[in-house]
Amino acid sequence: MGAPDDISRSLWLTALYRLFVAAFLLGLGTLAQGDPGFVPASPRVYFFGASSYLAVALVLVLLARDSRAMEIKLQDRQVIGGTLVDVAAIGLILVATGGVQTGLGLLLIPAVAAAATMTRGRISLLLAAVATLTVLTTELAIGPAMPWPFEPAPTQAGLLGATLFAAVLLTWRMAQRAGHSEAKVERQEADLANLAELNAQIIARMGAGVIAVDPDGYIRSINEAARRLLPPRAGLTLRDLSPQLNALLENWRLERGQSASRQLRGDAEQTELEVRLTRLGVYGEQGTLLILENAAEIKRRAHAAKLQSIGRLTASIAHEIRNPLGAISHSAQLLAESNLDPADQRLLAIIQKQSQRVDGVIRNVLGLSSGRTAQREWLPLRERLERFAEDFCGALQIPRKSLHISVHPRDSDVLFDPSHLSQVLWNLCMNARSHGGHDNPDSGPIVLRGGAGQIRKGVTLDVIDNGPGIPPEQQEDLFEPFASTAPGGTGLGLYVSRLICENNGAALEYVQQPHGGCFRILFALSDRAASDTMVKEPWEAADNPG
């Protein structure tokens, strides 16, 4: 037994079939008069039975049209009633035509078989039994008692009854299996729909951008992460959204690559991306899948991995080096109190200086592994820079004019940990004094220039010196740990400064200038600044120094 909608459709089709059979029987008895192949034994009874059958069939067609709104019980009654009408009408026609020898009894098979698809097994067998009894009664009792010629055929009647039972059993079994198969298909469709929805939700919430492009370049699917990584443009093709990315895809297709990773350089609109391309289909006939990742984010994770590696070494460095180093330094201090000649004093000074240098390296490494969470707060930038300038110049015993501060607008605020900001500024200003020539009293001042709305509507701070700058070939490893070109340098100052900025949601980068060196801090965007522009992570903002 199927669903109510399926039964309603079956009722409608069965009613139309019944109407066709009734019209056919009426036409056969009316138009074929005198045909030696078909002459009813009682034309009057035949015409009455066929016309009555057609009238009831019309009524059942009208009822079947509204069967969708019926309850299941009413649908069952309509199925049973219609089948009984078929049995009664065909039985009467068999009496009028001379029995089952005419072959019209075969019309009962579709009637009971159709009922088997719409009712339960017991009801179907009951209808088959009623149809069989009607045929046997007509053939053995009612037909011979009629005044017109009638030749009983009990064997054919019995075979027809057996055929009716076989048709009902076979049809009911097939309908049952079809129902199970349909239910299984529906469950599978529901599972596939749920799985597709789950995949769509996962892709939509992925941090990496995902774009599916057909062979003609039209975008079939794109998630929100990909839209954030690409320029804010509208369009249906990849060329409309990003000509650079489209050119990269076309070059990859010309190379006939199966799966590859490409680097997409950034510009004023486009963030630097790491792009992985994979064919959809065996030969790419379904298009290409592009997975986009922010190259700056990949670098940040690499830096984080390096930090973890350094942290694991910190404990062993502290125990294995610092204690012996303390003993060496203490022994050197005691030895300095002895009467030594000038040559030995110089060697002793070298020992103490190098001991201090190693101790500084250990302190920097321990600072990296401390992992203290940034306690960020809103700081007035100019006031914080003025306070830092007083502390810095006072500690180094240099004139206050050695630092020049310029902030526009003057009320610019930044979200940063105060102690972290002081540490970063100290490292950058010391780097400027060491490499920018500002340790010379006659040199110009170190410039601290900042403000809001200059770079992507965020607050920035530039630390500018008068030195020769950094050659392009050295800028790639500028923020790598233990990478230093200065004699006696540890190579940890800039690395520690960048990590501190990232811990505060900011970014630190080197900006190439015609004269001098410039390190730029791009502070985290505030809600006030982000309301007028698309919010990007600080490392994305660092890709475009302005």
SVG drawing of the C-alpha trace seen along z (x, -y; Angstrom):
<svg xmlns="http://www.w3.org/2000/svg" viewBox="-36 -69 137 97">
<polyline fill="none" stroke="black" stroke-width="0.4" points="0.0,0.0 1.5,-3.3 1.4,-6.8 -1.8,-8.9 -0.5,-10.9 0.5,-7.7 -3.0,-6.1 -4.7,-9.3 -2.7,-9.2 -3.5,-5.5 -7.2,-6.1 -7.2,-8.8 -5.5,-6.6 -7.7,-3.6 -10.8,-5.7 -9.7,-6.9 -9.0,-3.3 -12.4,-2.2 -14.0,-5.0 -12.1,-3.9 -13.2,-0.2 -16.8,-1.2 -16.8,-3.4 -15.1,-0.6 -17.7,2.0 -20.6,-0.3 -19.1,-1.1 -18.4,2.5 -22.0,3.5 -23.4,0.5 -21.2,0.1 -20.4,3.8 -24.0,5.0 -24.2,7.8 -20.4,8.4 -20.1,12.2 -17.1,11.9 -19.1,10.3 -22.9,10.7 -24.3,10.3 -26.7,13.1 -28.9,10.4 -28.3,7.0 -30.8,5.3 -29.1,6.6 -25.7,5.9 -26.6,2.3 -28.0,1.8 -24.9,3.2 -22.5,1.2 -24.3,-2.1 -24.7,-1.7 -21.0,-0.8 -20.2,-4.0 -22.4,-6.2 -20.9,-4.9 -17.4,-5.2 -18.0,-8.9 -19.1,-9.3 -16.0,-7.5 -13.8,-9.8 -15.3,-12.8 -14.7,-11.4 -11.1,-10.4 -10.3,-14.1 -10.9,-15.1 -9.3,-11.9 -6.1,-13.8 -8.0,-15.6 -9.7,-12.4 -8.7,-10.4 -7.0,-7.1 -10.2,-5.2 -12.3,-7.0 -9.6,-6.2 -9.8,-2.5 -13.6,-2.6 -13.4,-4.2 -10.9,-1.5 -13.1,1.3 -16.2,-0.2 -14.7,-0.8 -13.4,2.7 -16.8,4.2 -18.4,2.0 -16.0,3.5 -16.7,7.0 -20.5,6.5 -20.5,4.8 -18.2,7.3 -20.2,10.2 -23.4,8.8 -21.8,8.4 -20.5,12.0 -24.1,13.1 -25.3,11.0 -22.6,12.2 -22.6,15.9 -19.9,16.4 -16.1,16.4 -15.7,18.0 -16.0,14.4 -12.7,13.4 -14.3,10.4 -13.6,11.9 -10.0,11.0 -11.0,7.4 -11.3,8.4 -7.5,9.0 -6.5,5.3 -9.3,4.3 -8.2,6.6 -4.5,6.1 -5.0,2.3 -6.8,2.8 -3.9,4.9 -1.5,1.9 -3.7,-0.4 -5.0,1.9 -3.6,4.3 -3.0,7.9 -6.1,9.4 -8.4,6.9 -6.8,7.6 -7.4,11.4 -10.9,10.8 -11.6,8.8 -10.0,11.6 -12.2,14.1 -15.3,12.0 -14.4,11.7 -13.8,15.5 -17.1,16.3 -18.8,13.9 -17.4,15.6 -18.2,19.1 -21.7,18.1 -22.3,16.4 -20.9,19.4 -22.5,22.2 -25.8,20.8 -27.0,17.5 -26.0,18.0 -27.7,21.4 -30.9,20.0 -31.2,17.2 -33.7,17.5 -31.0,17.0 -28.4,19.5 -25.6,20.0 -22.9,22.6 -21.2,23.1 -17.4,23.3 -16.4,24.3 -12.8,25.1 -12.2,21.6 -14.0,20.0 -11.7,21.9 -8.6,20.9 -9.7,17.3 -10.3,17.4 -6.8,18.8 -5.4,16.2 -7.1,13.5 -5.6,14.8 -2.2,15.1 -2.4,11.6 -3.4,10.2 -0.6,12.0 2.1,11.1 1.0,7.5 0.7,7.1 4.2,8.5 5.7,6.3 3.9,3.3 5.3,4.1 8.8,4.4 8.4,1.2 7.2,-0.5 10.3,0.7 12.5,-0.4 10.9,-3.8 11.2,-4.2 14.9,-3.3 15.4,-5.7 13.7,-8.5 15.9,-7.7 19.0,-7.8 17.8,-11.1 17.3,-12.6 20.8,-11.4 22.3,-12.8 20.5,-16.1 21.6,-16.2 25.2,-15.4 25.1,-18.1 23.8,-20.6 26.5,-19.5 29.2,-19.9 27.9,-23.3 28.0,-24.4 31.5,-23.1 32.7,-24.8 31.0,-28.0 32.7,-28.1 36.1,-27.0 39.0,-29.4 40.4,-28.7 38.6,-30.1 37.0,-27.5 36.0,-28.2 34.6,-25.7 34.9,-27.0 33.5,-25.2 35.5,-24.8 34.2,-28.1 35.3,-30.1 31.9,-30.5 31.8,-30.2 29.7,-27.3 30.3,-27.7 32.2,-30.1 32.4,-30.4 32.5,-33.5 36.2,-33.1 37.1,-33.3 35.1,-36.5 37.0,-38.0 40.3,-37.1 39.4,-38.4 38.8,-42.0 35.2,-43.2 33.9,-42.9 30.7,-41.5 30.5,-39.0 29.6,-35.5 33.1,-34.5 36.5,-34.2 37.8,-36.9 35.3,-39.4 36.3,-38.7 40.1,-38.5 41.9,-38.8 45.1,-37.8 43.6,-34.5 42.0,-33.8 45.3,-34.2 46.9,-31.9 44.2,-29.3 44.6,-29.5 48.4,-29.1 47.9,-26.0 45.5,-24.5 48.0,-25.1 50.5,-23.1 48.0,-20.3 48.7,-19.9 46.7,-17.5 47.1,-19.1 49.5,-22.0 50.2,-24.9 50.8,-28.4 51.7,-31.7 49.6,-34.7 51.4,-38.0 49.5,-40.7 48.9,-44.3 46.9,-47.3 43.6,-45.3 44.7,-41.7 46.0,-40.0 49.0,-37.7 47.6,-34.1 48.7,-30.5 46.5,-28.8 46.0,-25.0 44.3,-23.9 42.7,-20.5 40.8,-19.2 37.2,-18.2 36.5,-15.0 39.0,-12.6 40.1,-14.9 38.9,-18.2 35.7,-18.1 33.7,-19.3 36.0,-22.3 38.6,-23.2 38.6,-23.5 40.7,-26.3 41.6,-26.5 42.8,-29.9 44.8,-30.6 46.3,-33.9 50.0,-33.7 50.6,-36.0 48.6,-33.6 50.7,-30.7 53.8,-32.6 52.3,-33.5 51.7,-29.8 55.3,-29.0 56.5,-31.7 54.3,-30.2 55.8,-26.8 59.3,-28.2 58.2,-29.8 57.1,-26.5 60.4,-24.9 62.3,-27.7 60.1,-27.2 60.9,-23.6 64.6,-24.4 64.3,-27.2 64.4,-25.0 67.5,-23.1 69.2,-26.3 68.5,-27.9 69.8,-25.0 72.8,-24.1 74.1,-27.6 72.9,-30.1 74.3,-28.5 77.8,-28.0 77.6,-31.4 76.8,-32.9 79.9,-31.2 82.1,-32.5 80.8,-36.0 81.2,-35.9 84.7,-34.5 85.6,-37.3 84.4,-39.9 86.6,-38.5 89.5,-38.2 89.1,-41.9 89.8,-42.9 93.3,-41.3 96.4,-43.2 96.5,-42.3 98.6,-43.9 96.6,-45.8 96.7,-43.0 95.1,-40.6 92.5,-43.3 91.5,-43.6 91.1,-39.8 89.0,-39.9 86.8,-42.7 86.2,-40.5 85.1,-37.7 82.7,-39.9 81.3,-41.5 80.7,-38.1 79.1,-36.7 76.7,-39.6 75.9,-39.0 75.1,-35.3 73.0,-36.3 71.0,-38.7 70.4,-35.9 69.0,-33.7 66.8,-36.5 65.3,-37.1 64.7,-33.4 63.0,-33.1 60.9,-36.1 59.7,-34.4 58.7,-31.2 56.9,-33.0 53.7,-33.2 52.2,-36.0 48.8,-37.0 48.5,-40.6 46.5,-42.8 45.2,-45.2 43.7,-48.5 42.9,-51.7 45.9,-54.0 46.2,-57.6 49.0,-57.3 50.6,-60.6 50.6,-60.6 52.1,-57.1 54.8,-58.1 55.7,-61.2 56.0,-59.1 58.2,-56.6 60.4,-59.3 61.1,-60.7 62.0,-57.2 64.1,-56.3 66.1,-59.5 66.5,-59.5 67.8,-56.0 70.4,-56.5 71.3,-60.1 70.6,-61.6 68.7,-64.9 65.0,-64.7 65.2,-66.1 66.7,-62.8 63.1,-61.6 60.7,-63.5 57.0,-62.7 54.3,-63.4 50.7,-62.1 47.8,-63.1 45.1,-63.3 46.3,-64.0 43.5,-62.0 44.4,-58.7 43.9,-55.7 45.4,-52.3 44.5,-48.9 47.7,-47.5 49.3,-46.2 51.2,-49.3 54.3,-47.3 54.4,-45.4 54.2,-48.7 57.1,-50.1 59.2,-47.0 58.5,-47.1 59.3,-50.8 62.5,-50.3 63.7,-47.5 62.9,-49.6 64.5,-52.8 67.6,-50.9 67.7,-49.3 67.5,-52.8 70.4,-54.0 72.6,-51.0 71.9,-50.9 70.7,-54.4 73.7,-56.3 71.7,-58.1 74.3,-57.3 76.2,-60.2 75.3,-63.5 75.2,-65.4 72.7,-63.0 69.1,-63.9 66.3,-62.7 64.5,-59.3 61.0,-60.1 58.0,-58.5 55.2,-59.3 51.6,-57.9 48.0,-58.5 44.6,-57.1 43.1,-56.8 46.3,-56.6 46.5,-52.9 43.2,-51.0 41.6,-53.4 43.6,-51.9 46.1,-53.5 49.7,-53.1 53.1,-54.1 56.3,-54.5 59.7,-54.4 62.0,-56.2 65.8,-56.5 68.4,-58.3 70.4,-55.1 71.2,-53.5 68.1,-51.3 67.9,-47.5 68.7,-46.0 65.9,-44.1 67.8,-40.8 68.0,-41.0 64.4,-42.0 63.0,-38.4 64.9,-37.2 64.6,-40.4 62.2,-39.1 63.7,-35.6 65.1,-34.6 68.9,-34.7 69.3,-36.4 71.4,-39.5 74.0,-41.3 75.3,-43.5 78.4,-42.5 77.5,-41.2 73.8,-41.2 71.5,-38.3 68.9,-38.6 66.0,-38.4 65.0,-42.0 62.9,-42.3 61.6,-38.7 60.4,-39.3 58.9,-42.7 56.8,-41.1 55.6,-38.3 54.6,-40.9 52.6,-42.9 50.9,-39.7 50.0,-38.8 48.3,-42.2 46.4,-41.8 48.7,-44.1 51.4,-43.7 55.0,-44.8 56.6,-45.2 59.5,-47.0 58.6,-49.6 61.0,-50.5 61.8,-54.2 64.1,-56.2 66.2,-57.3 66.5,-55.8 64.8,-52.8 61.2,-52.6 59.5,-50.0 55.7,-50.3 53.3,-49.0 49.7,-48.5 47.5,-48.4 44.3,-46.3 41.3,-48.0 38.9,-49.4 35.1,-49.0 34.9,-52.6 37.4,-52.2 36.0,-48.9 32.5,-50.3 33.5,-52.0 35.6,-49.2 35.9,-45.5 37.4,-44.0 40.7,-42.2 43.1,-40.4 46.2,-42.5 48.5,-40.3 46.3,-41.0 46.6,-44.7 50.4,-44.3 50.4,-43.1 49.7,-46.6 51.9,-49.2 50.2,-52.0"/>
</svg>
